[in-house]
């Protein structure tokens, strides 16, 4: 099987209508409704769960099925009762799609 770039391959039940993209919370490993709540939720938890879910998905793929232009590596650090995760996302793009940060 070859790499499939469709969002539905990576996030179950992904949908978009030209204005809004959405997916069920259950599509992201361990993401809870409380974490994703629009008012009282926690963006840090959402980012962690989403990146971890993508990392797990990519890690479970055979090399031929993995995205050649996207890699995610993860390091885990433990200190007493604290655990920290560091992710490195590398995305190769063409010059015409390069995003430029504003000063």
N, CA, C and O atoms as CSV, one atom per row, in Angstrom:
chain,resi,resn,atom,element,x,y,z
A,1,UNK,N,N,0.837,-1.169,0.000
A,1,UNK,CA,C,0.000,0.000,0.000
A,1,UNK,C,C,0.891,1.243,0.000
A,1,UNK,O,O,1.985,1.205,0.564
A,2,UNK,N,N,0.468,2.304,-0.595
A,2,UNK,CA,C,1.233,3.550,-0.671
A,2,UNK,C,C,0.671,4.582,0.297
A,2,UNK,O,O,-0.435,4.423,0.814
A,3,UNK,N,N,1.429,5.628,0.535
A,3,UNK,CA,C,1.013,6.713,1.413
A,3,UNK,C,C,-0.299,7.325,0.930
A,3,UNK,O,O,-0.469,7.587,-0.261
A,4,UNK,N,N,-1.224,7.549,1.862
A,4,UNK,CA,C,-2.516,8.170,1.569
A,4,UNK,C,C,-2.562,9.507,2.303
A,4,UNK,O,O,-2.577,9.539,3.533
A,5,UNK,N,N,-2.584,10.615,1.551
A,5,UNK,CA,C,-2.539,11.943,2.163
A,5,UNK,C,C,-3.895,12.482,2.622
A,5,UNK,O,O,-3.942,13.555,3.224
A,6,UNK,N,N,-4.979,11.788,2.363
A,6,UNK,CA,C,-6.318,12.273,2.718
A,6,UNK,C,C,-6.458,12.428,4.232
A,6,UNK,O,O,-6.075,11.525,4.975
A,7,UNK,N,N,-7.001,13.558,4.705
A,7,UNK,CA,C,-7.190,13.757,6.151
A,7,UNK,C,C,-7.973,12.628,6.819
A,7,UNK,O,O,-7.728,12.310,7.983
A,8,UNK,N,N,-8.915,12.017,6.091
A,8,UNK,CA,C,-9.713,10.937,6.681
A,8,UNK,C,C,-8.880,9.698,6.975
A,8,UNK,O,O,-9.294,8.855,7.771
A,9,UNK,N,N,-7.727,9.572,6.353
A,9,UNK,CA,C,-6.809,8.469,6.648
A,9,UNK,C,C,-6.129,8.692,7.995
A,9,UNK,O,O,-5.727,7.733,8.654
A,10,UNK,N,N,-6.000,9.925,8.399
A,10,UNK,CA,C,-5.231,10.297,9.585
A,10,UNK,C,C,-6.105,10.637,10.783
A,10,UNK,O,O,-5.721,10.384,11.925
A,11,UNK,N,N,-7.280,11.211,10.531
A,11,UNK,CA,C,-8.204,11.576,11.603
A,11,UNK,C,C,-9.580,11.038,11.210
A,11,UNK,O,O,-10.225,11.551,10.296
A,12,UNK,N,N,-10.012,10.005,11.913
A,12,UNK,CA,C,-11.273,9.338,11.577
A,12,UNK,C,C,-12.448,10.308,11.587
A,12,UNK,O,O,-12.540,11.178,12.453
A,13,UNK,N,N,-13.324,10.153,10.638
A,13,UNK,CA,C,-14.554,10.945,10.500
A,13,UNK,C,C,-14.304,12.428,10.278
A,13,UNK,O,O,-15.161,13.255,10.591
A,14,UNK,N,N,-13.139,12.774,9.742
A,14,UNK,CA,C,-12.833,14.159,9.362
A,14,UNK,C,C,-13.879,14.621,8.365
A,14,UNK,O,O,-14.269,13.860,7.480
A,15,UNK,N,N,-14.340,15.858,8.497
A,15,UNK,CA,C,-15.257,16.412,7.509
A,15,UNK,C,C,-14.961,17.900,7.341
A,15,UNK,O,O,-14.403,18.543,8.229
A,16,UNK,N,N,-15.344,18.424,6.195
A,16,UNK,CA,C,-15.226,19.860,5.946
A,16,UNK,C,C,-16.287,20.234,4.936
A,16,UNK,O,O,-16.688,19.427,4.097
A,17,UNK,N,N,-16.740,21.495,5.032
A,17,UNK,CA,C,-17.808,21.953,4.149
A,17,UNK,C,C,-17.417,23.196,3.353
A,17,UNK,O,O,-18.282,23.907,2.842
A,18,UNK,N,N,-16.127,23.453,3.250
A,18,UNK,CA,C,-15.669,24.638,2.546
A,18,UNK,C,C,-15.444,25.820,3.468
A,18,UNK,O,O,-14.783,26.786,3.085
A,19,UNK,N,N,-15.982,25.759,4.674
A,19,UNK,CA,C,-15.814,26.818,5.662
A,19,UNK,C,C,-15.251,26.287,6.971
A,19,UNK,O,O,-14.413,26.929,7.604
A,20,UNK,N,N,-15.717,25.114,7.370
A,20,UNK,CA,C,-15.345,24.538,8.658
A,20,UNK,C,C,-14.848,23.115,8.486
A,20,UNK,O,O,-15.442,22.322,7.755
A,21,UNK,N,N,-13.751,22.797,9.164
A,21,UNK,CA,C,-13.263,21.419,9.229
A,21,UNK,C,C,-13.551,20.911,10.637
A,21,UNK,O,O,-13.381,21.646,11.610
A,22,UNK,N,N,-13.985,19.657,10.750
A,22,UNK,CA,C,-14.298,19.121,12.074
A,22,UNK,C,C,-14.088,17.618,12.102
A,22,UNK,O,O,-13.983,16.963,11.065
A,23,UNK,N,N,-14.030,17.092,13.311
A,23,UNK,CA,C,-13.909,15.656,13.524
A,23,UNK,C,C,-14.409,15.348,14.933
A,23,UNK,O,O,-14.361,16.214,15.807
A,24,UNK,N,N,-14.891,14.122,15.165
A,24,UNK,CA,C,-15.352,13.747,16.502
A,24,UNK,C,C,-14.176,13.693,17.490
A,24,UNK,O,O,-13.056,13.357,17.102
A,25,UNK,N,N,-14.423,14.017,18.734
A,25,UNK,CA,C,-13.372,13.958,19.754
A,25,UNK,C,C,-12.734,12.579,19.818
A,25,UNK,O,O,-11.531,12.459,20.051
A,26,UNK,N,N,-13.529,11.546,19.614
A,26,UNK,CA,C,-13.020,10.180,19.692
A,26,UNK,C,C,-11.986,9.877,18.601
A,26,UNK,O,O,-11.288,8.866,18.673
A,27,UNK,N,N,-11.887,10.752,17.592
A,27,UNK,CA,C,-10.905,10.552,16.528
A,27,UNK,C,C,-9.487,10.887,16.981
A,27,UNK,O,O,-8.520,10.534,16.307
A,28,UNK,N,N,-9.362,11.562,18.109
A,28,UNK,CA,C,-8.061,11.935,18.661
A,28,UNK,C,C,-7.885,11.165,19.967
A,28,UNK,O,O,-8.671,11.328,20.900
A,29,UNK,N,N,-6.864,10.338,20.028
A,29,UNK,CA,C,-6.639,9.457,21.162
A,29,UNK,C,C,-6.680,10.203,22.491
A,29,UNK,O,O,-5.919,11.147,22.705
A,30,UNK,N,N,-7.567,9.777,23.377
A,30,UNK,CA,C,-7.690,10.258,24.753
A,30,UNK,C,C,-8.163,11.705,24.911
A,30,UNK,O,O,-8.164,12.219,26.029
A,31,UNK,N,N,-8.565,12.375,23.831
A,31,UNK,CA,C,-9.081,13.741,23.955
A,31,UNK,C,C,-10.475,13.691,24.572
A,31,UNK,O,O,-11.350,12.972,24.088
A,32,UNK,N,N,-10.676,14.453,25.633
A,32,UNK,CA,C,-11.969,14.453,26.320
A,32,UNK,C,C,-12.769,15.702,25.961
A,32,UNK,O,O,-12.223,16.691,25.472
A,33,UNK,N,N,-14.062,15.633,26.214
A,33,UNK,CA,C,-14.935,16.784,25.980
A,33,UNK,C,C,-14.540,17.945,26.884
A,33,UNK,O,O,-14.607,19.102,26.470
A,34,UNK,N,N,-14.129,17.648,28.107
A,34,UNK,CA,C,-13.712,18.714,29.027
A,34,UNK,C,C,-12.479,19.434,28.499
A,34,UNK,O,O,-12.399,20.660,28.581
A,35,UNK,N,N,-11.512,18.687,27.956
A,35,UNK,CA,C,-10.300,19.304,27.408
A,35,UNK,C,C,-10.610,20.151,26.175
A,35,UNK,O,O,-9.963,21.173,25.944
A,36,UNK,N,N,-11.594,19.729,25.388
A,36,UNK,CA,C,-11.909,20.406,24.129
A,36,UNK,C,C,-13.017,21.449,24.263
A,36,UNK,O,O,-13.379,22.089,23.276
A,37,UNK,N,N,-13.551,21.626,25.450
A,37,UNK,CA,C,-14.637,22.586,25.642
A,37,UNK,C,C,-14.216,23.969,25.157
A,37,UNK,O,O,-13.113,24.425,25.458
A,38,UNK,N,N,-15.092,24.637,24.405
A,38,UNK,CA,C,-14.776,25.933,23.805
A,38,UNK,C,C,-14.514,27.021,24.836
A,38,UNK,O,O,-13.790,27.972,24.541
A,39,UNK,N,N,-15.076,26.915,26.025
A,39,UNK,CA,C,-14.917,27.950,27.048
A,39,UNK,C,C,-13.939,27.570,28.148
A,39,UNK,O,O,-13.091,28.373,28.537
A,40,UNK,N,N,-14.056,26.350,28.646
A,40,UNK,CA,C,-13.255,25.943,29.799
A,40,UNK,C,C,-12.173,24.920,29.455
A,40,UNK,O,O,-11.465,24.445,30.343
A,41,UNK,N,N,-12.043,24.578,28.176
A,41,UNK,CA,C,-11.067,23.579,27.755
A,41,UNK,C,C,-9.633,24.066,27.885
A,41,UNK,O,O,-9.382,25.169,28.370
A,42,UNK,N,N,-8.698,23.236,27.447
A,42,UNK,CA,C,-7.276,23.523,27.594
A,42,UNK,C,C,-6.573,23.284,26.265
A,42,UNK,O,O,-6.406,22.140,25.842
A,43,UNK,N,N,-6.162,24.369,25.606
A,43,UNK,CA,C,-5.488,24.265,24.308
A,43,UNK,C,C,-4.244,23.393,24.394
A,43,UNK,O,O,-3.917,22.695,23.434
A,44,UNK,N,N,-3.543,23.417,25.527
A,44,UNK,CA,C,-2.342,22.586,25.689
A,44,UNK,C,C,-2.695,21.107,25.594
A,44,UNK,O,O,-1.974,20.335,24.963
A,45,UNK,N,N,-3.785,20.715,26.208
A,45,UNK,CA,C,-4.218,19.321,26.155
A,45,UNK,C,C,-4.635,18.939,24.741
A,45,UNK,O,O,-4.325,17.844,24.270
A,46,UNK,N,N,-5.343,19.848,24.064
A,46,UNK,CA,C,-5.768,19.581,22.687
A,46,UNK,C,C,-4.555,19.383,21.788
A,46,UNK,O,O,-4.503,18.420,21.023
A,47,UNK,N,N,-3.578,20.284,21.874
A,47,UNK,CA,C,-2.369,20.182,21.047
A,47,UNK,C,C,-1.625,18.888,21.344
A,47,UNK,O,O,-1.210,18.185,20.422
A,48,UNK,N,N,-1.452,18.567,22.627
A,48,UNK,CA,C,-0.760,17.336,23.003
A,48,UNK,C,C,-1.468,16.109,22.454
A,48,UNK,O,O,-0.837,15.248,21.840
A,49,UNK,N,N,-2.772,16.022,22.670
A,49,UNK,CA,C,-3.523,14.844,22.217
A,49,UNK,C,C,-3.499,14.706,20.689
A,49,UNK,O,O,-3.373,13.597,20.169
A,50,UNK,N,N,-3.617,15.812,19.982
A,50,UNK,CA,C,-3.620,15.770,18.521
A,50,UNK,C,C,-2.259,15.343,17.981
A,50,UNK,O,O,-2.181,14.460,17.127
A,51,UNK,N,N,-1.197,15.955,18.468
A,51,UNK,CA,C,0.146,15.605,17.986
A,51,UNK,C,C,0.497,14.175,18.381
A,51,UNK,O,O,1.068,13.439,17.577
A,52,UNK,N,N,0.166,13.772,19.596
A,52,UNK,CA,C,0.446,12.404,20.026
A,52,UNK,C,C,-0.323,11.398,19.178
A,52,UNK,O,O,0.215,10.352,18.815
A,53,UNK,N,N,-1.569,11.706,18.863
A,53,UNK,CA,C,-2.383,10.822,18.030
A,53,UNK,C,C,-1.757,10.660,16.639
A,53,UNK,O,O,-1.669,9.546,16.123
A,54,UNK,N,N,-1.323,11.775,16.035
A,54,UNK,CA,C,-0.657,11.709,14.724
A,54,UNK,C,C,0.662,10.950,14.826
A,54,UNK,O,O,0.989,10.151,13.949
A,55,UNK,N,N,1.418,11.196,15.888
A,55,UNK,CA,C,2.686,10.487,16.099
A,55,UNK,C,C,2.451,8.974,16.181
A,55,UNK,O,O,3.156,8.198,15.537
A,56,UNK,N,N,1.468,8.566,16.965
A,56,UNK,CA,C,1.165,7.135,17.101
A,56,UNK,C,C,0.760,6.536,15.761
A,56,UNK,O,O,1.172,5.426,15.425
A,57,UNK,N,N,-0.042,7.262,14.999
A,57,UNK,CA,C,-0.488,6.759,13.701
A,57,UNK,C,C,0.707,6.562,12.759
A,57,UNK,O,O,0.847,5.506,12.142
A,58,UNK,N,N,1.557,7.573,12.655
A,58,UNK,CA,C,2.725,7.473,11.772
A,58,UNK,C,C,3.665,6.368,12.236
A,58,UNK,O,O,4.196,5.619,11.416
A,59,UNK,N,N,3.873,6.262,13.544
A,59,UNK,CA,C,4.789,5.248,14.085
A,59,UNK,C,C,4.327,3.831,13.786
A,59,UNK,O,O,5.141,2.911,13.704
A,60,UNK,N,N,3.031,3.657,13.623
A,60,UNK,CA,C,2.495,2.326,13.364
A,60,UNK,C,C,2.458,1.925,11.897
A,60,UNK,O,O,2.054,0.810,11.569
A,61,UNK,N,N,2.877,2.822,11.015
A,61,UNK,CA,C,2.819,2.537,9.581
A,61,UNK,C,C,4.081,1.856,9.075
A,61,UNK,O,O,5.177,2.075,9.591
A,62,UNK,N,N,3.905,1.033,8.061
A,62,UNK,CA,C,5.059,0.496,7.349
A,62,UNK,C,C,5.729,1.651,6.611
A,62,UNK,O,O,5.064,2.627,6.261
A,63,UNK,N,N,7.020,1.555,6.374
A,63,UNK,CA,C,7.769,2.627,5.718
A,63,UNK,C,C,7.120,3.066,4.410
A,63,UNK,O,O,7.053,4.264,4.133
A,64,UNK,N,N,6.644,2.128,3.603
A,64,UNK,CA,C,6.038,2.455,2.307
A,64,UNK,C,C,4.740,3.247,2.462
A,64,UNK,O,O,4.335,3.954,1.539
A,65,UNK,N,N,4.090,3.137,3.610
A,65,UNK,CA,C,2.814,3.810,3.842
A,65,UNK,C,C,2.968,5.146,4.570
A,65,UNK,O,O,2.016,5.922,4.655
A,66,UNK,N,N,4.157,5.410,5.089
A,66,UNK,CA,C,4.397,6.628,5.867
A,66,UNK,C,C,4.572,7.839,4.957
A,66,UNK,O,O,5.015,7.703,3.817
A,67,UNK,N,N,4.227,9.011,5.456
A,67,UNK,CA,C,4.414,10.218,4.648
A,67,UNK,C,C,5.898,10.563,4.536
A,67,UNK,O,O,6.556,10.814,5.546
A,68,UNK,N,N,6.417,10.575,3.332
A,68,UNK,CA,C,7.829,10.871,3.132
A,68,UNK,C,C,8.173,12.318,3.399
A,68,UNK,O,O,9.328,12.633,3.684
A,69,UNK,N,N,7.202,13.203,3.316
A,69,UNK,CA,C,7.461,14.634,3.486
A,69,UNK,C,C,7.015,15.162,4.852
A,69,UNK,O,O,7.007,16.371,5.084
A,70,UNK,N,N,6.647,14.252,5.751
A,70,UNK,CA,C,6.252,14.628,7.105
A,70,UNK,C,C,6.797,13.592,8.067
A,70,UNK,O,O,6.514,12.400,7.942
A,71,UNK,N,N,7.577,14.051,9.024
A,71,UNK,CA,C,8.047,13.154,10.078
A,71,UNK,C,C,7.745,13.785,11.427
A,71,UNK,O,O,7.771,15.006,11.580
A,72,UNK,N,N,7.462,12.939,12.393
A,72,UNK,CA,C,7.258,13.395,13.764
A,72,UNK,C,C,8.120,12.513,14.655
A,72,UNK,O,O,7.986,11.289,14.657
A,73,UNK,N,N,9.004,13.152,15.412
A,73,UNK,CA,C,9.792,12.412,16.389
A,73,UNK,C,C,9.383,12.888,17.777
A,73,UNK,O,O,8.916,14.013,17.953
A,74,UNK,N,N,9.569,12.008,18.757
A,74,UNK,CA,C,9.129,12.325,20.111
A,74,UNK,C,C,10.206,11.936,21.112
A,74,UNK,O,O,10.826,10.878,20.999
A,75,UNK,N,N,10.421,12.805,22.093
A,75,UNK,CA,C,11.278,12.504,23.231
A,75,UNK,C,C,10.451,12.658,24.495
A,75,UNK,O,O,9.614,13.555,24.604
A,76,UNK,N,N,10.697,11.777,25.437
A,76,UNK,CA,C,9.968,11.809,26.709
A,76,UNK,C,C,10.973,12.020,27.835
A,76,UNK,O,O,12.012,11.362,27.891
A,77,UNK,N,N,10.647,12.943,28.724
A,77,UNK,CA,C,11.522,13.264,29.842
A,77,UNK,C,C,10.739,13.117,31.141
A,77,UNK,O,O,9.633,13.644,31.262
A,78,UNK,N,N,11.306,12.403,32.112
A,78,UNK,CA,C,10.669,12.245,33.415
A,78,UNK,C,C,11.522,12.920,34.476
A,78,UNK,O,O,12.747,12.799,34.485
A,79,UNK,N,N,10.845,13.636,35.371
A,79,UNK,CA,C,11.530,14.302,36.467
A,79,UNK,C,C,10.602,14.280,37.672
A,79,UNK,O,O,9.637,15.042,37.733
A,80,UNK,N,N,10.890,13.415,38.622
A,80,UNK,CA,C,10.024,13.291,39.806
A,80,UNK,C,C,8.635,12.869,39.407
A,80,UNK,O,O,8.450,11.773,38.877
A,81,UNK,N,N,7.645,13.720,39.652
A,81,UNK,CA,C,6.258,13.397,39.317
A,81,UNK,C,C,5.830,14.034,37.997
A,81,UNK,O,O,4.655,13.975,37.633
A,82,UNK,N,N,6.777,14.643,37.278
A,82,UNK,CA,C,6.463,15.334,36.028
A,82,UNK,C,C,6.974,14.556,34.820
A,82,UNK,O,O,8.069,13.994,34.851
A,83,UNK,N,N,6.181,14.529,33.769
A,83,UNK,CA,C,6.580,13.927,32.494
A,83,UNK,C,C,6.400,14.985,31.424
A,83,UNK,O,O,5.339,15.601,31.322
A,84,UNK,N,N,7.433,15.192,30.630
A,84,UNK,CA,C,7.366,16.161,29.535
A,84,UNK,C,C,7.613,15.438,28.220
A,84,UNK,O,O,8.441,14.530,28.145
A,85,UNK,N,N,6.892,15.845,27.190
A,85,UNK,CA,C,7.076,15.302,25.849
A,85,UNK,C,C,7.550,16.427,24.940
A,85,UNK,O,O,7.048,17.549,25.008
A,86,UNK,N,N,8.514,16.116,24.095
A,86,UNK,CA,C,8.964,17.077,23.093
A,86,UNK,C,C,8.806,16.420,21.730
A,86,UNK,O,O,9.316,15.327,21.486
A,87,UNK,N,N,8.086,17.111,20.844
A,87,UNK,CA,C,7.839,16.612,19.495
A,87,UNK,C,C,8.579,17.498,18.500
A,87,UNK,O,O,8.663,18.714,18.675
A,88,UNK,N,N,9.109,16.877,17.463
A,88,UNK,CA,C,9.696,17.620,16.352
A,88,UNK,C,C,8.940,17.203,15.104
A,88,UNK,O,O,9.001,16.047,14.685
A,89,UNK,N,N,8.223,18.157,14.510
A,89,UNK,CA,C,7.511,17.915,13.255
A,89,UNK,C,C,8.340,18.518,12.144
A,89,UNK,O,O,8.681,19.700,12.188
A,90,UNK,N,N,8.664,17.721,11.155
A,90,UNK,CA,C,9.399,18.196,9.991
A,90,UNK,C,C,8.504,18.011,8.783
A,90,UNK,O,O,8.100,16.895,8.456
A,91,UNK,N,N,8.199,19.123,8.122
A,91,UNK,CA,C,7.335,19.104,6.945
A,91,UNK,C,C,8.125,19.693,5.791
A,91,UNK,O,O,8.543,20.849,5.845
A,92,UNK,N,N,8.331,18.901,4.749
A,92,UNK,CA,C,9.009,19.386,3.551
A,92,UNK,C,C,7.959,19.909,2.586
A,92,UNK,O,O,7.000,19.209,2.260
A,93,UNK,N,N,8.143,21.142,2.132
A,93,UNK,CA,C,7.196,21.752,1.200
A,93,UNK,C,C,7.937,22.269,-0.015
A,93,UNK,O,O,9.159,22.423,0.009
A,94,UNK,N,N,7.202,22.534,-1.068
A,94,UNK,CA,C,7.775,23.180,-2.235
A,94,UNK,C,C,7.927,24.663,-1.950
A,94,UNK,O,O,7.261,25.197,-1.064
A,95,UNK,N,N,8.778,25.319,-2.677
A,95,UNK,CA,C,9.018,26.745,-2.483
A,95,UNK,C,C,7.718,27.528,-2.577
A,95,UNK,O,O,7.508,28.471,-1.814
A,96,UNK,N,N,6.849,27.155,-3.495
A,96,UNK,CA,C,5.600,27.910,-3.686
A,96,UNK,C,C,4.646,27.794,-2.512
A,96,UNK,O,O,3.697,28.573,-2.422
A,97,UNK,N,N,4.867,26.837,-1.600
A,97,UNK,CA,C,3.970,26.677,-0.469
A,97,UNK,C,C,4.631,27.063,0.861
A,97,UNK,O,O,4.060,26.821,1.924
A,98,UNK,N,N,5.809,27.651,0.810
A,98,UNK,CA,C,6.512,28.018,2.019
A,98,UNK,C,C,5.751,29.098,2.781
A,98,UNK,O,O,5.318,30.095,2.202
A,99,UNK,N,N,5.597,28.888,4.077
A,99,UNK,CA,C,4.932,29.843,4.941
A,99,UNK,C,C,5.991,30.787,5.505
A,99,UNK,O,O,7.015,30.336,6.018
A,100,UNK,N,N,5.754,32.064,5.413
A,100,UNK,CA,C,6.684,33.050,5.924
A,100,UNK,C,C,6.134,33.656,7.187
A,100,UNK,O,O,5.005,34.148,7.207
A,101,UNK,N,N,6.932,33.626,8.261
A,101,UNK,CA,C,6.498,34.235,9.526
A,101,UNK,C,C,6.603,35.752,9.411
A,101,UNK,O,O,7.552,36.279,8.831
A,102,UNK,N,N,5.627,36.435,9.965
A,102,UNK,CA,C,5.656,37.889,9.976
A,102,UNK,C,C,6.421,38.368,11.194
A,102,UNK,O,O,6.374,37.739,12.251
A,103,UNK,N,N,7.123,39.479,11.047
A,103,UNK,CA,C,7.914,40.025,12.161
A,103,UNK,C,C,7.037,40.656,13.199
A,103,UNK,O,O,7.537,41.164,14.203
